[in-house]
Amino acid sequence: MTKVISRTALIITLTTLLNLSSKAQEATISINSNGDNHIISRHIYGQFAEHLGRCIYDGFWVADTMKVAKKDRIRLDVVEALKKIKIPNLRWPGGCFADEYHWRDGIGLRNQRPKMVNTNWGGVTEDNSFGTHEFMELCSLLNAEPYIAGNVGSGTVEEMAKWVEYFNMPGESPMANLRRQNGRDKPWKVTFWGVGNESWGCGGNMTPDYYSNLYKRYATYARNYPGAPLKKIVSGASEGDYNWTEVCMKNIPRNQMWGLGLHYYTLPIRNWNGSKGSSTQFDEKQYFQTMKGTLFMEELLNKHAAIMDKYDKEKQVALVVDEWGIWTDVEPGTNPGFLYQQNSLRDALIAGTNLNIFNNHSDRVRMANLAQTVNVLQALILTKGRQMIVTPTYHVFDLYKVHHDAKYLPIQVTSPDYEMENVKITSVNASASRDSTGAIHISLVNINPNKNIPVRIALDGINWNSVTGQMITSAKVNDINTFEKPNTIQLAKFSGAKKEGNQLVVELPSKSVVVLELK
């Protein structure tokens, strides 16, 4: 009798342990329909097009002789691909290039425009054939709002003031008349305006005190014109430079700033002066370090937002993450100044994770710009002559467009760890919103490359009857799309979600991005 009891107790104990182990490997998510239902701004999904490598020239803007569909010299297959994912804004002309760009060189007859040397990126000579009018035509074709980065580093207050006038003055004025002479009668009414770029570095190597005083001078003369109130954006901090944020928030009046920038890049190897790691040739240890690095965005936003809250409790000033993404070594055999890199499933997981973080901070983060749109860094699109492919990152932006201007739904995630060499990071991250039709969208990322993870989602106060989904995944985290095999990674139907009572149960595949729709 004693042995029977012991066996029974052992079975019960083992069963309990197995259940506990199973629960430990399960992610749980709670989504609340009440609370802070602010809007997730579509501008979080913004893009960045700098005069760098083949982003503008040979990306958006191609030779007259290239046999692809074009309007003027704007490549239309690239435009159509970006229209499909509804990019909301495009930041231009830089980046570091912005602070050596003099806008008057890029207007008027193209054959009379002076050439310039792009000293930041490869030392190449540009002919200024792509300038203000060409950029505004591109934005019109894309249905995207322009975000202009003005020259503070090597420019003048007068130069920026007159560029604003050229864009936005509707009546008679010297710059409005010059615009008309160049073929544009009506003002463009550009509202997003960056006052400098990386002023702590390539934009002038300034201190925050010097820059914040200089900003106020530039911002004063960047005037509002009828129908075009400027949303002025402060050149913000690099990564964890919290003092830069503190000084700018303290010194610059709220009525002179719409937003404050922040730049953070995920580097597989944190080494700005040497190898940053390959875009395709990496092992799991480097993959783990890369994902750990990208999750640092959460801490950065928490700390910068806390400083902003001290001076702006009403959250009137937007936190603008206007450069983000993964930065690796360039592809072998390409110009090191052109920053051309491939784009793998790893990069899609990075994109999904960062966009979830931005969504969850969308009370403060109201604009962000992936670096960059075409042929540079974590590009959405790669081109090679007449060929064009979309990257895994592109598909993430396609999936996540359901969050544009949707109501944010507060979310809490408890996730099993992904562990390597006694270091732990969370496997699952997520965000959720309700669109104008009432549909609920939940975006889920499992960064664990080895384990499917069951996810149980409680939806408090939300009634729903059906669930559908799409996903991105592949056999390996370093899988890529190539010009020879452009569809290795693409959107696929996801059927691993089901309703249990009012809960949603999901079998989330390893190394995947999944977006679910509940109706």
Buried (B, 14 or more C-beta within 10 A) or exposed (E): EEEEEEEEEEEEEEEEEEEEEEEEBBBBBBBBBEEEBBBBBBBBBBBBBBBBBBBBBBBBBBEEEEEBEBEEBBBEBBBEBBBEBBBBBBBBBBBBBBBBBBBBBBBBEBEEBEEBEBEBBBEBEBBBBBBBBBBBBBBEBBEBBBBBBBBBBEBEBEBBBBBBBBBBBBEEBEBBEBBEEBEBEEBBBBBBBBBBBBBBBBBBEBBBEEBBBBBBEBBEBBEEBEEBEBBBBBBBBBBBBBEBBBBBBEBBEEEBBBBBBBBBBBBBBEEEEEEBBBBBEBEEEBBBBBBBBBBBBBEBBEEBBEBBEEBBEEBEBBBBBBBBBBBBBBBEEBBEBBBBBBBBBBBBBBBBBBBBBBBBBBBBBBBBBBBBBBBBBBBBBBBEEEEBBBBBBBBBBBBBBBBBBBBBBBBEBEBBEBEBEEEEBBBBBBBBBBBEEEBBBBBBBBBBBEBBBBBBBBBEEBEBEEBBBBBBBBEEBBBBBEEEEBEBBBBBEBEBBEEEEEEBBBBBBBBBBBBBBBE
